[in-house]
Amino acid sequence: MAAAERNAGLARIKTAMIEKKMTQAELADAADCHEKTIQNLLHGRPVRDQTLFDVCMVLGLDFEEIKATWSGQTAGRDEPGRPSASKDVAPVYMGAYSRAAVDHYLGSYLTLRPSFTVEGQFVAYRTDITWDGDWPSLLFEEGDRPDATYAHRGRLYIPASSMFIHLVSLTKGSMRMVIVSQIDRAGMMRGLITTLNKQKAVLVPVSAPIVYLRRETFQPDVFGDIGPGHAHYEEYASILAETTGQGYARLVG
C-alpha cells in the first residue's frame, strides 16, 4: 500500500512538472538543490522533508498531502482546521522566513524611482505586499503605474543574514530584480532596481535608485510621471537623493 501511495505522489509531481514545462535541471535550480537529488526523488528514493517541501512549493502542490503519500501515512495528519506549520514558512531558497517574522512588511507602499526615459523626471506608483498562503511567501504587486502594461508581480526573498531584501519578478525567463534595505521604523525601504527598458527599437539594461514608503492612504496626485513643477517633485527628489547619499545604494561608473 505504501508503494502505491508513493507512486501516486510521484505521479502528481511528474504531472505538475509537465504542466509547468519544467525539466529536472530547472526544478533543481528553482528548489535550490542538486539535480541528482531531483533524480532520486523522481525514482521514488528517500529525500529530506525540506527538499520535498521546496519541490512542492515550486510546483504548487500541497506539501502535507504529498508527504503523506510519500511516507504511506494518509492517516494521522494534522487536526481538522489546524493549519500546518509549513503553510506559514517560505521555502529555503527564498530565505525560509516565517509569516510571523515578516508581518511588518504587509501593506501598501508609495514607490518612487527616476524615469528611465525622461531625464529629471520621476515615476511614482503603488506596490502592495501581501502573504500568499498557497505558496508561503510575501507577494508584491504593482498598481497605479502610468505605464500599467509594464506593472510587475513577484515575490520577496529575505536572506536571514543580510540587511537587504530582494523583490523578484520572473516571467517567461525575463527577470527584474529590486534590492532594498529591510524596512525601517519609518516604513521605508531603499535601494536599486535593475531591469530592461525600451530605448527606441531595443531593450536596454538599466539600474536606478528606488524607494518604498509604506502608507495607509494615498492622495490622487501622488502617482504618475512627476516632473519639475509638480507639487511633490521636490519631496520625491530629496527622498531619492538620500538613497545614494546616505549609503543605501551606490551607482558605479
N, C-alpha and C positions, 0 to 999 in steps of 0.2 A: 504493500500500500504506500509506503514512504517513497519508493522509487517512482511509482505512478504519479504521486503528488509533486515530486521534484520535477518530473518530466513536464507536468502541466505548467509549473512555474517557469521552466526553461522555454517552453513554447510561447508564453506571454512575453518574455524578454526578447526572444528572436522576432516575434511579430512586431513588437514596438520598434526594434531596430530597422525592420523593413519599412514600417510606416514613416519613420523619420529619416530613411535613406542613409543610415549610419553604418560605416564599416567598423570592424573590430578596432582598428587603429584610431578612428575618430571617437569611438566610445571610450577607449582607454584614455585618450587625451582629455576628453570632457570630464571624465570621472577621476582624473588625476591619479592614474595607476598604470602599471606596465601592461603592454599588450598581451604578454604571456599570462597575466592574471585574468584578463578577459577570456582568453582561450580556455583556461582552466574552468572558468565559470560556465562557459557555453558547452563544455564537455561534462558538466554535472559534478565537477570536483569541488571539494570544500574551499570556501573563501571566507575572509573575515566579514563580520557583520557590517563593518564600516564600508567595505568595498561594495557589498550588496546594496547598502543604503545609498551610496553615491551613484551607483548604476541606476537604481530605481528613480532617483531624483532627476537624472539626466533624461531618462526615458519617459518620465511622467507616470510611473507605476506606484502603486501603494506598497510601501516597504513592508508594513506589517503583514499584509496578505502574501506577498512573495516570500517573506521569511518563513511564514507558517507553512507554506507548501514546500519550501526548501528543506525544512527540518522535519517535515512529515507530521507537524503538530498543528492541525487546524483547530483543535480544541484548546481550552485553557488560555485563550488570548485575553486582551485587556477587557476589563469590565465594560458593559454597555454604557455608552455615554461618557466614558472616561477617555480623554484624548491620550494617545501615546506620546511619550516624551520626545520621540524623534520628529513629531509633527511641528515642534517648536525649536528645532535646531537646524541651521543651514548646513549643507554638505561641507566636507572638509576643504574641498578646493575653493570654496567661497569664504572660508575663514572659520567654519564651524561655530558661528555665533548663535546664541540663543535669542529668542524673541524678547525675553525679559531684559537682556543686556543691551538691546538696541531700540527699545520702545521710544526713547527720546528723539529718534530720527523721524518718527512718524509725523506727517503734517504736510503743509503746503509751503512752497518757497518761491520768493521772487528771485529769478535767475538773471544775472547780468553778465554780458561779455561784449567785447568790441565787435563791430560789424566786420565781416570778412571781405566785404566788397566796397564799402564806402568809408574812406579814411575820416577819422574824427567822429564817427557815429557809433552808437551802442545799440545792442539788441536786448530787449527785456521781455521775458515770458515767465510762465508759471511751471513749476515742477512739483508734482505730488508724489510723496513717498508713502507706500502702504506695505502691509505684510501680506505675502502670498501664502496662504495655508496649504494650497495644493502642491506647491514646490517651495518648501520652507525657506524663505529668504525675503529680504527687503526688495521691493519692486518700485522703480521710478517711472513716471510717465509725464511727458511734457504737453502743455496746452497753452492756448492764448499766444501762440507764436505768430508773428506777421507772415512767416513762411510756413504755414501749417502743414504743407506737403512733406516737409523735412523733419517733423516732430519725431522724437525718439522715445522708445520704451525699452527698458532694460532692468538689470539687477545690480545690487550693491555687493561688492566684495570687500570684506573688512578684515584685514590681517590682524592677528592678536598682538603682534609686537611692533606695530607701526603707528605713527601719529597721523597717517594719511589713509584714506579710503578710496575705492575705485567705483565709479558708476560706468558700467559697461553695457553697450547695446551691440547685439550681433544679429545681422540679417543677411542670410544667404551668403555668408563668408565675409561680408563687409562689417568691419568693427569700428566703433567710436569709443574712445577712452577719455574719461574725465578723472583726474586725480586731484582730490581736495583734502584739506585738513579735516580732522574729526570735528564735529560740531562743538562750538564753544558755548559758554553760558549765555551769550547774546543771540544764539541761534544762527551763527554764521559758519559757513564752510568756504574756504578759499583755496584756489589752486590753478590748474591748467586744463584746458580742453584741447584734444588732438583729434582732428577729423579730416574729411575731404570736403573741399569747397569748389564749386563750379566756377572756373575763371574762363570766360568766353566759351570755347568749344571743348575744354578739357577739365578734368577734376584734378585739383592740386592739394597736396597735404598742407594743412595749416595748423598752427597752435597759437593759443592766446590765453590771457588770464580769464578766469571765470569765478563768479561769486554766487553763493546760495544764501538767501536771507529768509529765515522762517517767518511767516506772517499768518495771523489769524484771519485777517480780512484784507481785501485788495480794493483800491480805488481804480476806476476805469482807466485813468490816464497813466497808470504805472507801466503798462505793457506797450510793446510795439518797437518801431525804429525810432530811436531817441537821438535827435541831432541838436546842435547848438541852438539855443533859444527856447528849447523845451523846458517846462517847469522843473523837471527832475534831472536835467542834463548835468549840472554842476555836482549834484549829490552823487550821481552814478559815477561820474569821472573820478571823484575823490575816493569812493569805495574801491573801484577797480585799481586805482593807483596804489592803494595800500597793499594790495595783493603781492606785488613785486617789491614795493618799498619797504614792507615790514618782513620780507623774507619767506612768505608762504609759497613763492614760486620764483624761478629765475629763467629768463629767456636769454639764451647764449647765441652770440653771433648776429 
